[in-house]
């Protein structure tokens, strides 16, 4: 009986050790995944959720997506700023979507220039840069991304962003204010956009002629012949 009890206790200890090792390995793998300097992988494009083995935060996200303007033409660009007044984040992942929800695929393209704080990637696998993510785990309090809508798009757009503050603190698919995009109209061969300005009107009124004086002035003392 004593031998059986000893074997049972030993088995329990071994199981506890295996469980501890498994938990430790899971945490290490999660930390490695979080610490990857190259940002969100293509696999994250589907649900925009990092593999941190913990659930996303359900509290109000302290970070926001701020639009430089509320309306734009389809052949223009708009800046989207990911920021917080006093807090910082390590990772981010953002895409633009049709505001009607009719298409779950990202639309438009992002500029690759994020001032060294991120990079643009292709989530549609069609050769376009339709998402942006971080490129390292440094702390960030503001990231500015420049987005261009599809050329003939007409409708509303919502940007969705995932913010990562730490391994166990992240917020998924946080929506921006709605952006209204108007299809650029061709007028006289030129597409109108938000930067188009009318040429100043040139006055066609002629200036009054300046009366020239005669070479010889009238002399009241002249005598008639």
ROSEMAR-194672 format. One record per residue (C-alpha): x, y, z; residue number from 1; residue in three letters. Coordinates in steps of 0.001 Angstrom, whole numbers, plus 500000, padded with zeros to 6 digits. Each point is the difference from the previous one (the first is absolute). Example, Ala and Ser with C-alpha at 12.3 -4.5 7.8 and 13.67 -1.06 7.14 Angstrom:
512300_495500_507800_1_ALA
501370_503440_499340_2_SER
***
This chain:
500000_500000_500000_1_UNK
502872_502337_500873_2_UNK
501682_499283_496680_3_UNK
496775_500691_498131_4_UNK
499568_503307_501839_5_UNK
503563_501013_499195_6_UNK
499550_499197_496325_7_UNK
496752_502009_499931_8_UNK
501617_503014_501625_9_UNK
502944_499776_497621_10_UNK
497618_499855_497025_11_UNK
498156_503081_501271_12_UNK
503284_501863_500391_13_UNK
501053_499068_496475_14_UNK
496652_501111_498606_15_UNK
500293_503310_501862_16_UNK
503488_500504_498635_17_UNK
498861_499228_496445_18_UNK
497104_502441_500398_19_UNK
502381_502683_501295_20_UNK
502420_499432_497113_21_UNK
497115_500119_497518_22_UNK
498717_503284_501463_23_UNK
503494_501476_499989_24_UNK
500540_498980_496385_25_UNK
496661_501543_499021_26_UNK
500916_503302_501627_27_UNK
503415_499989_498315_28_UNK
498448_499332_496590_29_UNK
497454_502751_500562_30_UNK
502720_502428_501024_31_UNK
502049_499101_496913_32_UNK
496970_500550_497786_33_UNK
499307_503329_501670_34_UNK
503646_501098_499754_35_UNK
500317_499368_496266_36_UNK
501395_503220_498549_37_UNK
498331_499634_496624_38_UNK
496417_500718_501068_39_UNK
496776_498109_499442_40_UNK
500263_496970_497682_41_UNK
497762_499506_496965_42_UNK
498126_497348_501998_43_UNK
498658_502787_502251_44_UNK
498205_501674_497084_45_UNK
496901_497850_500471_46_UNK
499011_500987_503539_47_UNK
502625_502664_500875_48_UNK
500714_498151_503257_49_UNK
503542_499309_501253_50_UNK
500867_496514_501292_51_UNK
500594_500988_503616_52_UNK
498080_497096_501563_53_UNK
497917_502469_501994_54_UNK
496684_501555_499115_55_UNK
499878_503595_498720_56_UNK
498921_502782_502327_57_UNK
496275_500716_500248_58_UNK
500525_503366_501669_59_UNK
499949_503313_498137_60_UNK
503118_500285_497852_61_UNK
502213_502913_501049_62_UNK
501363_500371_496471_63_UNK
498181_501603_497061_64_UNK
500125_500282_496209_65_UNK
499752_503665_499041_66_UNK
499152_501114_496446_67_UNK
501554_503139_498526_68_UNK
496628_500791_498376_69_UNK
496451_498666_499806_70_UNK
499510_500148_496215_71_UNK
502249_499515_496984_72_UNK
500043_499339_496253_73_UNK
500810_496512_498734_74_UNK
503212_501170_498323_75_UNK
501374_501665_503137_76_UNK
501697_498756_503175_77_UNK
499245_500238_503715_78_UNK
502196_499674_503075_79_UNK
498913_497680_502807_80_UNK
501719_500475_503364_81_UNK
500141_497245_502627_82_UNK
500579_501732_503307_83_UNK
499416_500613_503691_84_UNK
500634_503195_501914_85_UNK
501960_498443_502866_86_UNK
500399_496256_499454_87_UNK
502130_497936_497624_88_UNK
499551_496806_497995_89_UNK
502485_497511_498599_90_UNK
498131_498407_497117_91_UNK
497233_500926_497585_92_UNK
498179_498617_496985_93_UNK
497582_502041_497845_94_UNK
497890_499534_496872_95_UNK
497227_501962_498232_96_UNK
496593_498481_499242_97_UNK
496859_500910_498079_98_UNK
497814_501793_502547_99_UNK
496887_498103_498861_100_UNK
501506_496698_501114_101_UNK
499274_498446_496610_102_UNK
503633_498950_499545_103_UNK
502146_498501_502739_104_UNK
503183_500473_497971_105_UNK
502187_503080_500540_106_UNK
499746_502746_497385_107_UNK
502325_502730_498768_108_UNK
503750_500215_500453_109_UNK
502373_501351_502637_110_UNK
503244_501848_499429_111_UNK
503100_498114_501105_112_UNK
501321_503125_501693_113_UNK
499109_499801_503710_114_UNK
503009_502013_501187_115_UNK
501812_496857_501119_116_UNK
497228_498934_502383_117_UNK
498371_497373_497799_118_UNK
499578_498471_496573_119_UNK
497281_499275_497449_120_UNK
499110_496377_499180_121_UNK
497753_498154_497547_122_UNK
497028_498289_501677_123_UNK
498044_499433_496774_124_UNK
502987_498289_498357_125_UNK
499426_502002_496833_126_UNK
503185_502057_500053_127_UNK
498509_503059_501731_128_UNK
501018_501357_503397_129_UNK
496587_499965_501703_130_UNK
501025_499749_503674_131_UNK
502557_501524_502340_132_UNK
501725_498521_503040_133_UNK
502937_500707_502329_134_UNK
503528_499013_499032_135_UNK
501483_499810_503503_136_UNK
498868_499840_503647_137_UNK
501091_503505_500982_138_UNK
497531_502162_501917_139_UNK
497895_502289_497819_140_UNK
497635_502815_500931_141_UNK
499066_500954_496432_142_UNK
500143_498420_496540_143_UNK
498852_501761_496820_144_UNK
498963_497946_496956_145_UNK
498995_501396_496602_146_UNK
497140_498204_498217_147_UNK
498715_500203_496411_148_UNK
496483_498725_499127_149_UNK
499194_497945_496889_150_UNK
499956_502370_497019_151_UNK
496258_499791_499269_152_UNK
498765_499337_503541_153_UNK
496909_501868_501175_154_UNK
498686_499405_503494_155_UNK
501146_499759_503615_156_UNK
503165_498520_501494_157_UNK
500832_498826_503531_158_UNK
503543_499310_501193_159_UNK
500424_497164_502479_160_UNK
503098_499722_502160_161_UNK
501419_497574_502540_162_UNK
502147_501567_502738_163_UNK
502483_498004_502089_164_UNK
501169_501548_503257_165_UNK
501527_496871_501550_166_UNK
499881_496223_499767_167_UNK
496701_499791_501871_168_UNK
498557_503415_499102_169_UNK
498734_500523_496476_170_UNK
496845_501256_498278_171_UNK
498730_498552_496720_172_UNK
498227_501671_497039_173_UNK
499491_503430_501522_174_UNK
497994_502101_497514_175_UNK
500817_503515_498856_176_UNK
497450_502721_499228_177_UNK
498318_499513_496619_178_UNK
501740_501491_496973_179_UNK
497889_501139_497043_180_UNK
501618_499429_496608_181_UNK
498531_501654_496901_182_UNK
500733_498697_496523_183_UNK
502143_502506_498126_184_UNK
498030_501515_497100_185_UNK
501590_500619_496614_186_UNK
499359_503549_498839_187_UNK
501578_501297_496784_188_UNK
502480_497167_500071_189_UNK
501167_500814_503540_190_UNK
498923_498073_503105_191_UNK
498806_502136_502855_192_UNK
501533_499401_503383_193_UNK
500449_501705_503303_194_UNK
503089_501806_498739_195_UNK
498462_501314_496778_196_UNK
499676_503768_499984_197_UNK
498404_502228_497446_198_UNK
502192_502332_498004_199_UNK
499658_503603_501042_200_UNK
497672_501996_497778_201_UNK
501872_502427_497774_202_UNK
498285_503335_499479_203_UNK
499209_500780_496353_204_UNK
499078_503645_500600_205_UNK
502238_502300_498006_206_UNK
501802_502727_501808_207_UNK
498920_503529_498963_208_UNK
502296_501562_497421_209_UNK
502233_502727_501299_210_UNK
499451_503216_498014_211_UNK
503210_501299_498620_212_UNK
500604_503770_499844_213_UNK
500667_501631_496609_214_UNK
503561_500852_499134_215_UNK
498925_503613_499536_216_UNK
497577_501436_502515_217_UNK
497288_502460_498977_218_UNK
501160_503583_500287_219_UNK
497287_502459_500823_220_UNK
502155_502721_498585_221_UNK
500368_498371_496578_222_UNK
498825_502141_497119_223_UNK
497892_498755_497179_224_UNK
501192_500522_496474_225_UNK
***
